[in-house]
């Protein structure tokens, strides 16, 4: 089975391809060039794997939340391939992909995306299981959710429940959490700013998730874009 996965949810564009037991991967700090680079990356990976794009059997993309423009570009590329090749499409929640590699972590994992306006798109996980839904919230709200989930006897995070922050907004969120959570309990994933197409690919491959219905859906947004808000 030949599967391609797109992550255009942040400034870093990443694409991963699984074919014949091998995995090929590329990522680019694309800034605002996602739309012109995403299919070039797909073609390059297919060539590296020795397959034609027509031999793809499943395509996947990030469902959101994330960059409004990036999510639309990722969905457009994935839907275009799915429709052109008559293959299924699987869209996976972005925060699930960010948290996926850290099911081993002995505490709480918080994938975070800088949502601007002093807010973050975030969720809480423990041992790979969600503790909250997607949040569009300031650091104080996220800290309260983490402290409540940790159930420390004195209201603080005990050493057995350290935090791990990952995702593009991890470093900024770590700074913003300092007034609410003792910094020694807050850890930053060293690869927080990497693309996550490889994790997306793993989720689709390893969970054998159902695919196909996502052709009729679009990105998940937790708020309206500035362009929509200005249309008044």
Helices and strands as residue ranges (DSSP letters): E 3-7, E 12-19, E 22-29, H 34-49, G 53-55, E 58-64, H 68-85, E 88-93, H 94-99, G 100-102, E 108-114, E 120-126, E 129-130, E 135-137, H 139-150, G 159-161, E 163-166, H 170-177, G 183-185, E 186-188, H 197-206, G 213-216, H 226-229
